[in-house]
Amino acid sequence: PAQRSVRDNFGFASAAMRFDLALAGGAEREVFVAVPFGAKRKLDAKQIRRLARSDGAAQFEAAAQVMRERLGAVSFRMPAGVAREAALTFRSAAGQILINRDGPAIQPGPRRYTRSWIRDGVIMGAALLRIGDRRALPEFIRWFAPYQRKDGFVPCCVDRSGPDWLVEHDSHGQLIYGVMESFRFTGDRAFLKA
């Protein structure tokens, strides 16, 4: 669109994009879009040129390979129908958990869900353990645990602004559960001791 900015008092607006693409009947074409997510959202001209030259198909395949490695350790043999669909849905949901992470911070979703609740992060990390990903939950615990106060109080959630000290009495037990689930699946005594 010709408009290059938007004012949104609610803070929900994120982007608008338009491009013209004409295809003959039966033809196909892939379009790859690079979006600067993360802490550094503005790119300089050199970074933009490098992105423009990148091979979208190769990058997509590399991302798909990461997902296969992280989510492919567990296989399901299910009868056709609802059971098989449930297993595929579980794998898809696990992929969404990984996609929505911000580094080690497990978050319940994109955009407005960019906080990491200890309860949600541990439960989602436990699901990832069960599909064979043994990295995400221990990484989350290592990231979240330093926010625990000296008196043992565990914050309910953390975001880029720091911890939220709202009292949720399950947060302490969730941290312990996350540590023990990580240890139970990885057997990493150094992690447990730390």
Beta strands, then each sheet from edge to edge (+ up, - down):
strand 1: 116-117
strand 2: 157-159
strand 3: 162-164
sheet 1: 1+ 2- 3+
end
